[in-house]
Amino acid sequence: MSRKLKLSLAMASVVTASVMFAGCNEEQPKAESKTAQSEVQNAPAVKSAKSVVVYYSQTGATKKLAQIFKSTRNADEFELTLVKPYPSTYDSTIAAVRAERESKQWPALVNAKLDVAKYDTVFIGYPIMFGTFTPPIYSFLDANDLSGKVVVPFCTYGSGGRKASAAELKTLEPNANVTLAYGISNKRINAEKGIETATREVEGFFADLATGKTDEILMGGYSGQRPLTADDSAAFAEATKDYAYLNLKPLSVSSQVVAGMNYLFVCEMKAFGGPATQTNVKIFKPLPGQGEAQLIAVEK
Ligand SMILES: Cc1cc2nc3c(=O)[nH]c(=O)nc-3n(C[C@H](O)[C@H](O)[C@H](O)COP(=O)(O)O)c2cc1C
């Protein structure tokens, strides 16, 4: 059975598809969108702050992303290590994480306590598990008080979870300034030029942060849904061919010409054969000859 299918089946019983796959990133070739002046004034001063990259990574994708944050932001590094590492097989990890989530017994960390006082900005990186951040992040949050800090979430995922995880972080850290989150799929960061792609997008992400962009502003660039053309359908089919388990049916689309094409498809989704929900699917299609259309994220 494929890894994705296994994930799908294992998670279907635990969380709803709408929560699991809520998430998307906005950092593909930039959309033109207007910037609210008040947001600009409130933009956190991320760049000049003394910062640290806190992260957990089980299979290395988030670690790659953490290194990009560390080097581009000149930040310290704090990799979370489990006292009892997750099992080496995927199925067993699913079972272990499910048990932690059901009991809310978060895993013990070798290095739970960070000297938070040294930092103004905490970048928090994680793989999406069961629709939100991985359990070791709860352990870290339980052991540290991030009140007053700028908290910048970043994540890797199979199909999504960026927005939902950042929203949960905001709830758990109401006294921190939790910013827009960055996310990239496992498939894209692990691709041949994945590090270059992620580095370019992270730069765009920080430009968005500096100008106070929000998800709402970024989504504003996708107004005007229209019926699909044959080209739209072809791009959709190419980008979603590895995501059959989501059972996505595109209903309408809006597109932006960039260096290639950004698409936002409104879709009906019956993930794992469950009930139909409406969801957005972001796809990027490079210029001809520069690669296949890619699923960027599935989000609500
Ligand atoms: C237990 C478990 C649960 C997962 N749940 C989700 C999920 O709900 N949504 C998703 O898009 N990806 C999910 N994934 C995929 C991971 O988020 C993805 O593979 C990530 O890039 C792994 O990061 P890492 O290599 O840093 O560990 C899950 C993976 C595991 C092991």
The ligand as a MOL file (V3000), in Angstrom:
LIG
                    3D

  0  0  0     0  0            999 V3000
M  V30 BEGIN CTAB
M  V30 COUNTS 31 33 0 0 0
M  V30 BEGIN ATOM
M  V30 1 C 1.7460 10.3810 12.0750 0
M  V30 2 C 1.6940 11.2440 10.8310 0
M  V30 3 C 0.5640 12.0200 10.5670 0
M  V30 4 C 0.5280 12.8560 9.4470 0
M  V30 5 N -0.5850 13.6290 9.2280 0
M  V30 6 C -0.6400 14.4530 8.1440 0
M  V30 7 C -1.7950 15.2620 7.9110 0
M  V30 8 O -2.7550 15.2670 8.6630 0
M  V30 9 N -1.8160 16.0490 6.8050 0
M  V30 10 C -0.7730 16.1010 5.9380 0
M  V30 11 O -0.8480 16.8420 4.9660 0
M  V30 12 N 0.3510 15.3560 6.1450 0
M  V30 13 C 0.4400 14.5340 7.2320 0
M  V30 14 N 1.5600 13.7720 7.4600 0
M  V30 15 C 2.7200 13.9050 6.5570 0
M  V30 16 C 3.8390 14.7580 7.1670 0
M  V30 17 O 3.3520 16.0130 7.5950 0
M  V30 18 C 4.9590 15.0220 6.1410 0
M  V30 19 O 5.4390 13.8070 5.6750 0
M  V30 20 C 6.0800 15.8670 6.7370 0
M  V30 21 O 6.7820 16.4820 5.6780 0
M  V30 22 C 7.0830 15.0580 7.5660 0
M  V30 23 O 8.0510 15.9520 8.0820 0
M  V30 24 P 9.4450 15.4440 8.6570 0
M  V30 25 O 10.1810 14.7820 7.5180 0
M  V30 26 O 10.1400 16.6820 9.1290 0
M  V30 27 O 9.1820 14.4970 9.7650 0
M  V30 28 C 1.6370 12.9140 8.5600 0
M  V30 29 C 2.7550 12.1050 8.8260 0
M  V30 30 C 2.7900 11.2830 9.9320 0
M  V30 31 C 4.0210 10.4420 10.2050 0
M  V30 END ATOM
M  V30 BEGIN BOND
M  V30 1 1 1 2
M  V30 2 1 2 3
M  V30 3 2 2 30
M  V30 4 2 3 4
M  V30 5 1 4 5
M  V30 6 1 4 28
M  V30 7 2 5 6
M  V30 8 1 6 7
M  V30 9 1 6 13
M  V30 10 2 7 8
M  V30 11 1 7 9
M  V30 12 1 9 10
M  V30 13 2 10 11
M  V30 14 1 10 12
M  V30 15 2 12 13
M  V30 16 1 13 14
M  V30 17 1 14 15
M  V30 18 1 14 28
M  V30 19 1 15 16
M  V30 20 1 16 17
M  V30 21 1 16 18
M  V30 22 1 18 19
M  V30 23 1 18 20
M  V30 24 1 20 21
M  V30 25 1 20 22
M  V30 26 1 22 23
M  V30 27 1 23 24
M  V30 28 2 24 25
M  V30 29 1 24 26
M  V30 30 1 24 27
M  V30 31 2 28 29
M  V30 32 1 29 30
M  V30 33 1 30 31
M  V30 END BOND
M  V30 END CTAB
M  END
